[in-house]
């Protein structure tokens, strides 16, 4: 066997998956699809019908070494499904779902690591997005006039440059909120504007950090532009 053949053989072996590994991978995939984040060890153990967490850990390690998942050591919920998993399962890609953002008072955002893959969509803009794109579920009604209602899912693109009028995800300490970013040449100069008249503007401070631009909102199964 030539060196090239050996390399090709080794690569094909890396992508092989056993029936048990595939069963666990399917459980992880379905859980993320339904809830937006990976299952715990206990949840995986129960769904797979095994008696010990170590059995799950062994399977996860094999899936990681074979290139089907990425996983940080701390906690089962830090599992990210890699593109080869979609091929093995014959399922469409999943988008990283990072948690909740408030359209109202800021609340804690729970970050779950994940691998971005293009959305199955006919909207060209969404199909072309690549890195640092994620979904958030909105809690609150401060952005209703921008077409973002309580319970909506929004598509956020992480970026570092923003223009006045962008609807943005703002980090405030350990919490986050969604508002319209306003920058003017008159006081208060820079502030966050709710899109609901019952809420007041929020003066931008050094403790705040713009994390991303809201580029689309999911409404009744369809992606729509933010107003």
PyMOL commands that set and color helices and strands:
alter all, ss='L'
color gray80, all
select helices_A, chain A and resi 3-14+19-35+41-48+53-65+76-78+83-89+124-128+144-146
alter helices_A, ss='H'
color red, helices_A
select strands_A, chain A and resi 69-71+79-81+97-102+107-108+133-139+153-158+167-172+175-183+190-193+202-203+208-219+222-224
alter strands_A, ss='S'
color yellow, strands_A
deselect
rebuild
show_as cartoon
